[in-house]
Amino acid sequence: MSLILKVFLSLLSSVGNLNVTLQVWDIGGQTLGGKMLDKYVYGAHGVLLVYDITNYQSFENLEDWFSMVKKANEESNIQPVVSLVGNKIDLEHMRTVKADKHQRFCLENSLVSQFVSAKTGDSVHLCFQRVAAEILGVKLNKAEIEQSQRIVKAELVDYPQDEGPIRQENTQQSKICSVQ
């Protein structure tokens, strides 16, 4: 699983006093060694190497993904900001990749360390904001970091496939999501 950020300055993130638009390419479905993979990575300003903290194999694959990112950008004048992102922190009780292993990989490879939950939205906005700040050389202040960690409850509407956008009261669920 990896996300490539090609920053052609359409995710809007506020960094310091700047509004930044990030173009995000999810290449998680690609396989290493695929013909087009290096084309996605070449010239990227930022790369998120995302793994599942409950799946040790996804962490072990990071070495190969990181090598591919370095190789793809050898010829480019751009050295991307690379962030190691541990996903599924909402499943801490099922963690198979210890946090110290994550931190060691970051230190050994000079990566930005982050943890998120795509399911709950926990720290997702902060993750993108931190990468944008790193790319731009901007330091986030405490208020910006705290604001980006807020999570609000939102209603999830599940539309039946054959009825279109008609809301059925008995299918209402509450879910957690982040609001940017």
MDTraj code that builds the backbone (N, CA, C; nanometers):
import mdtraj as md
import numpy as np

residues = "MET SER LEU ILE LEU LYS VAL PHE LEU SER LEU LEU SER SER VAL GLY ASN LEU ASN VAL THR LEU GLN VAL TRP ASP ILE GLY GLY GLN THR LEU GLY GLY LYS MET LEU ASP LYS TYR VAL TYR GLY ALA HIS GLY VAL LEU LEU VAL TYR ASP ILE THR ASN TYR GLN SER PHE GLU ASN LEU GLU ASP TRP PHE SER MET VAL LYS LYS ALA ASN GLU GLU SER ASN ILE GLN PRO VAL VAL SER LEU VAL GLY ASN LYS ILE ASP LEU GLU HIS MET ARG THR VAL LYS ALA ASP LYS HIS GLN ARG PHE CYS LEU GLU ASN SER LEU VAL SER GLN PHE VAL SER ALA LYS THR GLY ASP SER VAL HIS LEU CYS PHE GLN ARG VAL ALA ALA GLU ILE LEU GLY VAL LYS LEU ASN LYS ALA GLU ILE GLU GLN SER GLN ARG ILE VAL LYS ALA GLU LEU VAL ASP TYR PRO GLN ASP GLU GLY PRO ILE ARG GLN GLU ASN THR GLN GLN SER LYS ILE CYS SER VAL GLN".split()
xyz = np.array([
    [0.0832, -0.1171, 0.0000],
    [0.0000, 0.0000, 0.0000],
    [0.0875, 0.1231, 0.0000],
    [0.0676, 0.2115, -0.0911],
    [0.1435, 0.3354, -0.0924],
    [0.0622, 0.4443, -0.1591],
    [0.0849, 0.5626, -0.1173],
    [0.0252, 0.6789, -0.1811],
    [0.1378, 0.7638, -0.2347],
    [0.1211, 0.8121, -0.3534],
    [0.2198, 0.9015, -0.4113],
    [0.1592, 1.0411, -0.4179],
    [0.2318, 1.1392, -0.3718],
    [0.1852, 1.2770, -0.3790],
    [0.2627, 1.3468, -0.4888],
    [0.1951, 1.3822, -0.5932],
    [0.2560, 1.4651, -0.6968],
    [0.2033, 1.6047, -0.6673],
    [0.2859, 1.6905, -0.6198],
    [0.2387, 1.8226, -0.5814],
    [0.2550, 1.9176, -0.6983],
    [0.1483, 1.9388, -0.7684],
    [0.1416, 2.0393, -0.8724],
    [0.0655, 2.1560, -0.8130],
    [0.0973, 2.1903, -0.6991],
    [0.0372, 2.2914, -0.6171],
    [-0.0917, 2.3294, -0.6811],
    [-0.6771, 1.6630, -0.5331],
    [-0.7095, 1.8009, -0.5302],
    [-0.7693, 1.8110, -0.3943],
    [-0.6602, 1.7886, -0.3082],
    [-0.6904, 1.7910, -0.1670],
    [-0.6390, 1.9227, -0.1120],
    [-0.7261, 1.9989, -0.0505],
    [-0.6860, 2.1293, 0.0001],
    [-0.6396, 2.1155, 0.1430],
    [-0.5230, 2.1653, 0.1713],
    [-0.4680, 2.1588, 0.3054],
    [-0.4126, 2.2947, 0.3424],
    [-0.4380, 2.3361, 0.4627],
    [-0.3848, 2.4633, 0.5095],
    [-0.2574, 2.4351, 0.5873],
    [-0.1480, 2.4970, 0.5444],
    [-0.0190, 2.4783, 0.6089],
    [0.0341, 2.6163, 0.6437],
    [0.0429, 2.6430, 0.7733],
    [0.0826, 2.7776, 0.8135],
    [-0.0199, 2.8752, 0.7598],
    [0.0231, 2.9767, 0.6890],
    [-0.0686, 3.0725, 0.6274],
    [-0.0901, 3.0417, 0.4804],
    [-0.0508, 2.9234, 0.4366],
    [-0.0617, 2.8863, 0.2962],
    [-0.1739, 2.7855, 0.2753],
    [-0.2445, 2.7989, 0.1655],
    [-0.3370, 2.6950, 0.1233],
    [-0.2680, 2.6183, 0.0128],
    [-0.2618, 2.4877, 0.0265],
    [-0.1887, 2.4027, -0.0662],
    [-0.2841, 2.3004, -0.1249],
    [-0.2754, 2.2798, -0.2534],
    [-0.3537, 2.1754, -0.3174],
    [-0.2603, 2.0599, -0.3497],
    [-0.2950, 1.9419, -0.3041],
    [-0.2151, 1.8234, -0.3286],
    [-0.2864, 1.7345, -0.4286],
    [-0.2135, 1.6828, -0.5229],
    [-0.2682, 1.5829, -0.6134],
    [-0.2231, 1.4485, -0.5591],
    [-0.3175, 1.3652, -0.5208],
    [-0.2865, 1.2387, -0.4545],
    [-0.3168, 1.1226, -0.5482],
    [-0.2193, 1.0382, -0.5683],
    [-0.2362, 0.9189, -0.6509],
    [-0.2215, 0.7969, -0.5619],
    [-0.3238, 0.7154, -0.5551],
    [-0.3192, 0.5921, -0.4773],
    [-0.2724, 0.4809, -0.5701],
    [-0.1543, 0.4292, -0.5458],
    [-0.1012, 0.3237, -0.6323],
    [-0.0952, 0.1901, -0.5589],
    [-0.1735, 0.1773, -0.4523],
    [-0.1732, 0.0565, -0.3709],
    [-0.2055, -0.0696, -0.4482],
    [-0.2802, -0.0607, -0.5571],
    [-0.3155, -0.1781, -0.6359],
    [-0.2068, -0.2217, -0.7322],
    [-0.1029, -0.1392, -0.7467],
    [0.0068, -0.1714, -0.8375],
    [0.0987, -0.2741, -0.7723],
    [0.1659, -0.3525, -0.8552],
    [0.2633, -0.4478, -0.8034],
    [0.4030, -0.3955, -0.8305],
    [0.4936, -0.4268, -0.7414],
    [0.6330, -0.3887, -0.7623],
    [0.6823, -0.4519, -0.8906],
    [0.7552, -0.3763, -0.9686],
    [0.8057, -0.4270, -1.0957],
    [0.7106, -0.4039, -1.2113],
    [0.5943, -0.3440, -1.1836],
    [0.5004, -0.3126, -1.2900],
    [0.5585, -0.2087, -1.3839],
    [0.5186, -0.2111, -1.5088],
    [0.5765, -0.1234, -1.6108],
    [0.5554, 0.0250, -1.5830],
    [0.4427, 0.0606, -1.5265],
    [0.4087, 0.2027, -1.5083],
    [0.4443, 0.2577, -1.3700],
    [0.4786, 0.1735, -1.2778],
    [0.4973, 0.2158, -1.1394],
    [0.5998, 0.3279, -1.1245],
    [0.7150, 0.3154, -1.1884],
    [0.8169, 0.4193, -1.1757],
    [0.7715, 0.5519, -1.2367],
    [0.6787, 0.5464, -1.3318],
    [0.6257, 0.6690, -1.3925],
    [0.5399, 0.7462, -1.2922],
    [0.4682, 0.6735, -1.2084],
    [0.3874, 0.7383, -1.1056],
    [0.4770, 0.8056, -1.0014],
    [0.5865, 0.7417, -0.9677],
    [0.6727, 0.7873, -0.8602],
    [0.7695, 0.8963, -0.9051],
    [0.8118, 0.8911, -1.0302],
    [0.9118, 0.9851, -1.0809],
    [0.8628, 1.1301, -1.0664],
    [0.9421, 1.2118, -1.0033],
    [0.9089, 1.3528, -0.9889],
    [0.8116, 1.3849, -0.8773],
    [0.7736, 1.2855, -0.7993],
    [0.6824, 1.3111, -0.6871],
    [0.7533, 1.3960, -0.5824],
    [0.6807, 1.4890, -0.5245],
    [0.7364, 1.5716, -0.4173],
    [0.7205, 1.5045, -0.2816],
    [0.6254, 1.4137, -0.2733],
    [0.6010, 1.3436, -0.1478],
    [0.5512, 1.2038, -0.1728],
    [0.5880, 1.1134, -0.0844],
    [0.5440, 0.9739, -0.0932],
    [0.5006, 0.9295, 0.0459],
    [0.3837, 0.8699, 0.0530],
    [0.3385, 0.8077, 0.1771],
    [0.3510, 0.6575, 0.1596],
    [0.4380, 0.5963, 0.2373],
    [0.4477, 0.4511, 0.2391],
    [0.3545, 0.4040, 0.3499],
    [0.2405, 0.3498, 0.3110],
    [0.1360, 0.3147, 0.4067],
    [0.1345, 0.1635, 0.4255],
    [0.1316, 0.1207, 0.5515],
    [0.1207, -0.0218, 0.5822],
    [0.0149, -0.0408, 0.6899],
    [-0.0287, -0.1625, 0.7052],
    [-0.1320, -0.2008, 0.8007],
    [-0.0627, -0.2503, 0.9276],
    [-0.0856, -0.1845, 1.0408],
    [-0.0172, -0.2236, 1.1647],
    [-0.0595, -0.3614, 1.2140],
    [-0.1682, -0.4154, 1.1592],
    [-0.2141, -0.5490, 1.1990],
    [-0.1671, -0.6571, 1.1013],
    [-0.0889, -0.6181, 1.0010],
    [-0.0429, -0.7117, 0.8977],
    [0.1084, -0.6974, 0.8827],
    [0.1828, -0.7878, 0.9441],
    [0.3281, -0.7774, 0.9444],
    [0.3873, -0.7846, 0.8035],
    [0.3252, -0.8621, 0.7164],
    [0.3753, -0.8742, 0.5795],
    [0.3742, -0.7390, 0.5085],
    [0.2718, -0.6571, 0.5334],
    [0.2659, -0.5255, 0.4694],
    [0.3838, -0.4382, 0.5142],
    [0.4289, -0.4568, 0.6378],
    [0.5451, -0.3827, 0.6869],
    [0.6732, -0.4354, 0.6217],
    [0.6841, -0.5664, 0.6091],
    [0.8030, -0.6252, 0.5478],
    [0.8201, -0.5819, 0.4022],
    [0.7108, -0.5531, 0.3330],
    [0.7168, -0.5101, 0.1937],
    [0.7705, -0.3678, 0.1776],
    [0.7774, -0.2920, 0.2872],
    [0.8183, -0.1520, 0.2795],
    [0.9594, -0.1339, 0.2262],
    [1.0489, -0.2233, 0.2592],
    [1.1877, -0.2123, 0.2124],
    [1.1920, -0.2079, 0.0599],
    [1.1157, -0.2969, -0.0045],
    [1.1111, -0.3007, -0.1508],
    [1.0461, -0.1750, -0.2081],
    [0.9361, -0.1296, -0.1456],
    [0.8678, -0.0092, -0.1932],
    [0.9597, 0.1123, -0.1807],
    [1.0303, 0.1224, -0.0677],
    [1.1186, 0.2358, -0.0461],
    [1.2350, 0.2343, -0.1463],
    [1.2890, 0.1170, -0.1735],
    [1.3965, 0.1044, -0.2734],
    [1.3479, 0.1491, -0.4103],
    [1.2260, 0.1126, -0.4466],
    [1.1694, 0.1520, -0.5753],
    [1.1541, 0.3038, -0.5834],
    [1.1100, 0.3669, -0.4744],
    [1.0939, 0.5121, -0.4716],
    [1.2293, 0.5799, -0.4915],
    [1.3321, 0.5331, -0.4210],
    [1.4654, 0.5913, -0.4343],
    [1.5183, 0.5745, -0.5760],
    [1.5029, 0.4552, -0.6319],
    [1.5534, 0.4272, -0.7669],
    [1.4818, 0.5131, -0.8718],
    [1.3505, 0.5255, -0.8591],
    [1.2710, 0.6016, -0.9569],
    [1.3078, 0.7493, -0.9572],
    [1.3580, 0.7996, -0.8452],
    [1.3886, 0.9421, -0.8358],
    [1.5379, 0.9731, -0.8436],
    [1.6221, 0.8739, -0.8742],
    [1.7656, 0.8979, -0.8870],
    [1.7957, 1.0003, -0.9956],
    [1.7243, 0.9925, -1.1074],
    [1.7498, 1.0815, -1.2201],
    [1.6793, 1.2160, -1.2061],
    [1.5797, 1.2220, -1.1225],
    [1.5021, 1.3453, -1.1059],
    [1.5778, 1.4429, -1.0161],
    [1.5527, 1.5690, -1.0329],
    [1.6123, 1.6702, -0.9451],
    [1.5361, 1.6817, -0.8144],
    [1.4284, 1.6072, -0.8019],
    [1.3413, 1.6149, -0.6845],
    [1.3622, 1.4919, -0.5972],
    [1.3988, 1.5147, -0.4742],
    [1.4029, 1.4061, -0.3771],
    [1.2772, 1.4198, -0.2918],
    [1.1855, 1.3248, -0.3028],
    [1.0569, 1.3409, -0.2332],
    [1.0689, 1.3296, -0.0822],
    [0.9775, 1.3965, -0.0142],
    [0.9592, 1.3761, 0.1282],
    [0.8886, 1.2415, 0.1404],
    [0.9470, 1.1509, 0.2149],
    [0.8873, 1.0181, 0.2298],
    [0.8413, 1.0021, 0.3738],
    [0.7162, 0.9634, 0.3883],
    [0.6561, 0.9462, 0.5198],
    [0.6115, 0.8011, 0.5355],
    [0.6464, 0.7425, 0.6484],
    [0.6018, 0.6073, 0.6803],
    [0.4747, 0.6191, 0.7625],
    [0.3664, 0.5622, 0.7113],
    [0.2356, 0.5768, 0.7741],
    [0.1831, 0.4406, 0.8176],
    [0.1679, 0.4240, 0.9472],
    [0.1051, 0.3037, 1.0015],
    [-0.0445, 0.3276, 1.0075],
    [-0.1209, 0.2473, 0.9344],
    [-0.2667, 0.2626, 0.9280],
    [-0.3340, 0.1626, 1.0225],
    [-0.4581, 0.1890, 1.0531],
    [-0.5457, 0.1066, 1.1374],
    [-0.5120, 0.1184, 1.2854],
    [-0.4796, 0.2391, 1.3300],
    [-0.4516, 0.2551, 1.4726],
    [-0.5759, 0.2362, 1.5588],
    [-0.6915, 0.2295, 1.4945],
    [-0.8146, 0.1961, 1.5680],
    [-0.8143, 0.0488, 1.6094],
    [-0.7229, -0.0298, 1.5525],
    [-0.7122, -0.1727, 1.5861],
    [-0.5838, -0.2012, 1.6644],
    [-0.5510, -0.1125, 1.7554],
    [-0.4288, -0.1249, 1.8352],
    [-0.4195, -0.2612, 1.9043],
    [-0.5316, -0.3137, 1.9481],
    [-0.5334, -0.4427, 2.0171],
    [-0.4942, -0.5590, 1.9255],
    [-0.4921, -0.5373, 1.7940],
    [-0.4554, -0.6412, 1.6973],
    [-0.3189, -0.6137, 1.6328],
    [-0.2471, -0.5165, 1.6847],
    [-0.1188, -0.4732, 1.6273],
    [-0.0186, -0.5896, 1.6225],
    [0.0446, -0.6070, 1.5049],
    [0.1529, -0.7050, 1.4900],
    [0.2865, -0.6367, 1.4617],
    [0.2819, -0.5103, 1.4209],
    [0.4036, -0.4330, 1.3959],
    [0.4201, -0.3369, 1.5130],
    [0.5193, -0.3610, 1.5941],
    [0.5424, -0.2781, 1.7126],
    [0.5874, -0.1373, 1.6725],
    [0.5469, -0.0406, 1.7522],
    [0.5783, 0.0998, 1.7233],
    [0.7287, 0.1243, 1.7171],
    [0.8079, 0.0527, 1.7992],
    [0.9527, 0.0746, 1.7960],
    [1.0143, 0.0251, 1.6647],
    [0.9558, -0.0771, 1.6041],
    [1.0025, -0.1248, 1.4739],
    [0.9747, -0.0189, 1.3670],
    [0.8571, 0.0409, 1.3743],
    [0.8183, 0.1506, 1.2846],
    [0.9179, 0.2662, 1.2990],
    [0.9435, 0.3074, 1.4233],
    [1.0327, 0.4204, 1.4496],
    [1.1747, 0.3912, 1.4023],
    [1.2219, 0.2691, 1.4225],
    [1.3559, 0.2311, 1.3791],
    [1.3693, 0.2427, 1.2274],
    [1.2665, 0.1948, 1.1545],
    [1.2689, 0.2036, 1.0084],
    [1.2742, 0.3507, 0.9646],
    [1.1996, 0.4350, 1.0330],
    [1.2002, 0.5790, 1.0021],
    [1.3373, 0.6395, 1.0260],
    [1.3982, 0.6094, 1.1401],
    [1.5300, 0.6642, 1.1729],
    [1.6366, 0.6166, 1.0747],
    [1.6351, 0.4891, 1.0414],
    [1.7354, 0.4327, 0.9506],
    [1.7257, 0.4908, 0.8097],
    [1.6059, 0.5334, 0.7702],
    [1.5841, 0.5792, 0.6331],
    [1.5463, 0.7269, 0.6229],
    [1.5550, 0.8003, 0.7326],
    [1.5213, 0.9437, 0.7370],
    [1.3796, 0.9711, 0.6860],
    [1.2836, 0.8975, 0.7385],
    [1.1439, 0.9123, 0.6984],
    [1.0656, 0.9861, 0.8065],
    [0.9590, 1.0520, 0.7651],
    [0.8652, 1.1146, 0.8579],
    [0.7751, 1.0027, 0.9110],
    [0.7543, 0.9988, 1.0410],
    [0.6748, 0.8928, 1.1037],
    [0.5340, 0.9412, 1.1348],
    [0.4333, 0.8604, 1.0959],
    [0.2946, 0.8969, 1.1235],
    [0.2109, 0.7719, 1.1469],
    [0.1029, 0.7890, 1.2230],
    [0.0055, 0.6830, 1.2454],
    [-0.1331, 0.7407, 1.2218],
    [-0.2189, 0.6655, 1.1526],
    [-0.3538, 0.7115, 1.1195],
    [-0.4527, 0.5963, 1.1297],
    [-0.5793, 0.6312, 1.1220],
    [-0.6854, 0.5341, 1.1025],
    [-0.7721, 0.5838, 0.9876],
    [-0.7647, 0.5165, 0.8753],
    [-0.8488, 0.5542, 0.7618],
    [-0.9958, 0.5302, 0.7947],
    [-1.0237, 0.4337, 0.8790],
    [-1.1620, 0.4015, 0.9142],
    [-1.2270, 0.5112, 0.9983],
    [-1.1574, 0.5570, 1.1016],
    [-1.2151, 0.6584, 1.1894],
    [-1.1786, 0.8002, 1.1472],
    [-1.0783, 0.8133, 1.0625],
    [-1.0319, 0.9448, 1.0204],
    [-0.9278, 1.0037, 1.1130],
    [-0.8933, 0.9317, 1.2174],
    [-0.7976, 0.9798, 1.3159],
    [-0.6631, 1.0130, 1.2507],
    [-0.6243, 1.1387, 1.2575],
    [-0.4957, 1.1920, 1.2105],
    [-0.4739, 1.1870, 1.0599],
    [-0.5771, 1.1577, 0.9810],
    [-0.5609, 1.1531, 0.8353],
    [-0.5307, 1.2923, 0.7800],
    [-0.6096, 1.3910, 0.8195],
    [-0.5853, 1.5276, 0.7712],
    [-0.4475, 1.5752, 0.8165],
    [-0.4124, 1.5459, 0.9403],
    [-0.2813, 1.5841, 0.9923],
    [-0.1694, 1.5193, 0.9113],
    [-0.1879, 1.3967, 0.8684],
    [-0.0887, 1.3261, 0.7882],
    [-0.0572, 1.4035, 0.6602],
    [-0.1614, 1.4426, 0.5869],
    [-0.1410, 1.5186, 0.4638],
    [-0.0848, 1.6579, 0.4928],
    [-0.1318, 1.7178, 0.6009],
    [-0.0838, 1.8510, 0.6370],
    [0.0647, 1.8468, 0.6715],
    [0.1071, 1.7435, 0.7434],
    [0.2495, 1.7312, 0.7803],
    [0.3369, 1.7096, 0.6580],
    [0.2911, 1.6267, 0.5642],
    [0.3702, 1.6034, 0.4433],
    [0.3805, 1.7323, 0.3618],
    [0.2690, 1.8035, 0.3476],
    [0.2719, 1.9303, 0.2740],
    [0.3669, 2.0289, 0.3420],
    [0.3638, 2.0346, 0.4739],
    [0.4520, 2.1250, 0.5479],
    [0.5986, 2.0868, 0.5266],
    [0.6279, 1.9580, 0.5289],
    [0.7655, 1.9113, 0.5049],
    [0.8125, 1.9499, 0.3648],
    [0.7260, 1.9308, 0.2664],
    [0.7611, 1.9642, 0.1276],
    [0.7919, 2.1128, 0.1153],
    [0.7106, 2.1953, 0.1814],
    [0.7266, 2.3401, 0.1713],
    [0.8280, 2.3983, 0.2693],
    [0.8763, 2.3147, 0.3620],
    [0.9709, 2.3640, 0.4618],
    [0.9066, 2.4527, 0.5661],
    [0.7798, 2.4259, 0.5958],
    [0.7039, 2.5048, 0.6934],
    [0.6884, 2.4227, 0.8204],
    [0.7023, 2.4876, 0.9344],
    [0.6829, 2.4192, 1.0618],
    [0.5401, 2.4437, 1.1095],
    [0.4686, 2.3359, 1.1401],
    [0.3316, 2.3481, 1.1917],
    [0.3367, 2.3878, 1.3388],
    [0.2450, 2.4766, 1.3784],
    [0.2394, 2.5131, 1.5201],
    [0.1437, 2.4188, 1.5932],
    [0.1439, 2.4269, 1.7240],
    [0.0640, 2.3365, 1.8079],
    [-0.0853, 2.3460, 1.7755],
    [-0.1360, 2.4677, 1.7533],
    [-0.2785, 2.4867, 1.7229],
    [-0.3161, 2.4180, 1.5922],
    [-0.2302, 2.4265, 1.4910],
    [-0.2587, 2.3612, 1.3621],
    [-0.2620, 2.2100, 1.3776],
    [-0.1712, 2.1577, 1.4573],
    [-0.1662, 2.0128, 1.4793],
    [-0.2911, 1.9666, 1.5539],
    [-0.3277, 2.0373, 1.6595],
    [-0.4452, 1.9994, 1.7377],
    [-0.5735, 2.0105, 1.6561],
    [-0.5846, 2.1137, 1.5733],
    [-0.7037, 2.1319, 1.4900],
    [-0.7173, 2.0173, 1.3907],
    [-0.6076, 1.9696, 1.3390],
    [-0.6101, 1.8633, 1.2384],
    [-0.6430, 1.7275, 1.2966],
    [-0.6394, 1.7146, 1.4280],
    [-0.6676, 1.5859, 1.4899],
    [-0.8137, 1.5721, 1.5313],
    [-0.8918, 1.6797, 1.5175],
    [-1.0320, 1.6738, 1.5576],
    [-1.1098, 1.5751, 1.4725],
    [-1.1946, 1.5001, 1.5379],
    [-1.2819, 1.4056, 1.4698],
    [-1.4247, 1.4373, 1.5123],
    [-1.5153, 1.4355, 1.4170],
    [-1.6556, 1.4616, 1.4488],
    [-1.7397, 1.3425, 1.4051],
    [-1.8561, 1.3286, 1.4703],
    [-1.9488, 1.2233, 1.4308],
    [-2.0312, 1.2704, 1.3133],
    [-2.0520, 1.1823, 1.2188],
    [-2.1350, 1.2135, 1.1026],
    [-2.2263, 1.0953, 1.0753],
    [-2.3373, 1.1238, 1.0130],
    [-2.4338, 1.0193, 0.9814],
    [-2.3980, 0.9548, 0.8479],
    [-2.4047, 0.8236, 0.8432],
    [-2.3781, 0.7506, 0.7208],
    [-2.5114, 0.7049, 0.6642],
    [-2.5368, 0.7371, 0.5398],
    [-2.6609, 0.6978, 0.4741],
    [-2.6278, 0.5884, 0.3751],
    [-2.6973, 0.4759, 0.3885],
    [-2.6744, 0.3615, 0.3011],
    [-2.7936, 0.3512, 0.2060],
    [-2.7715, 0.3852, 0.0784],
    [-2.8781, 0.3814, -0.0194],
    [-2.8927, 0.2406, -0.0768],
    [-3.0153, 0.1868, -0.0787],
    [-3.0358, 0.0585, -0.1469],
    [-3.0072, 0.0767, -0.2959],
    [-2.9470, -0.0228, -0.3585],
    [-2.9059, -0.0114, -0.4981],
    [-3.0226, 0.0104, -0.5929],
    [-3.1363, -0.0495, -0.5682],
    [-3.2474, -0.0401, -0.6624],
    [-3.3395, 0.0796, -0.6381],
    [-3.3233, 0.1498, -0.5269],
    [-3.4146, 0.2594, -0.4964],
    [-3.3542, 0.3968, -0.5169],
    [-3.2268, 0.4086, -0.5491],
    [-3.1651, 0.5395, -0.5665],
    [-3.1498, 0.6110, -0.4343],
    [-3.1446, 0.7423, -0.4361],
    [-3.1168, 0.8180, -0.3136],
    [-3.2381, 0.8382, -0.2244],
    [-3.3132, 0.7326, -0.1969],
    [-3.4243, 0.7412, -0.1031],
    [-3.3731, 0.6899, 0.0303],
    [-3.3849, 0.7705, 0.1302],
    [-3.3306, 0.7366, 0.2610],
    [-3.4253, 0.6432, 0.3349],
    [-3.3703, 0.5377, 0.3874],
    [-3.4498, 0.4461, 0.4683],
    [-3.4058, 0.4630, 0.6127],
    [-3.5001, 0.4970, 0.6985],
    [-3.4684, 0.5270, 0.8376],
    [-3.4074, 0.4080, 0.9109],
    [-3.4468, 0.2865, 0.8751],
    [-3.3956, 0.1710, 0.9491],
    [-3.2531, 0.1334, 0.9112],
    [-3.1931, 0.1998, 0.8126],
    [-3.0550, 0.1678, 0.7755],
    [-2.9565, 0.2737, 0.8243],
    [-3.0040, 0.3689, 0.9053],
    [-2.9145, 0.4734, 0.9541],
    [-2.8094, 0.4124, 1.0474],
    [-2.6883, 0.4638, 1.0340],
    [-2.5795, 0.4247, 1.1218],
    [-2.5012, 0.5497, 1.1546],
    [-2.4383, 0.5505, 1.2693],
    [-2.3462, 0.6595, 1.3008],
    [-2.2063, 0.6081, 1.2820],
    [-2.1247, 0.6857, 1.2172],
    [-1.9858, 0.6520, 1.1946],
    [-1.9019, 0.7714, 1.2327],
    [-1.7748, 0.7490, 1.2496],
    [-1.6819, 0.8563, 1.2782],
    [-1.6107, 0.8912, 1.1474],
    [-1.5978, 1.0188, 1.1200],
    [-1.5215, 1.0602, 1.0031],
    [-1.4528, 1.1919, 1.0363],
    [-1.3544, 1.2263, 0.9566],
    [-1.2871, 1.3527, 0.9817],
    [-1.3454, 1.4577, 0.8879],
    [-1.3487, 1.5786, 0.9364],
    [-1.3974, 1.6899, 0.8575],
    [-1.2820, 1.7856, 0.8386],
    [-1.2601, 1.8262, 0.7131],
    [-1.1473, 1.9133, 0.6849],
    [-1.1966, 2.0524, 0.6570],
])
top = md.Topology()
chain = top.add_chain()
for i, resn in enumerate(residues, 1):
    res = top.add_residue(resn, chain, resSeq=i)
    for name in ("N", "CA", "C"):
        top.add_atom(name, md.element.get_by_symbol(name[0]), res)
traj = md.Trajectory(xyz[None], top)
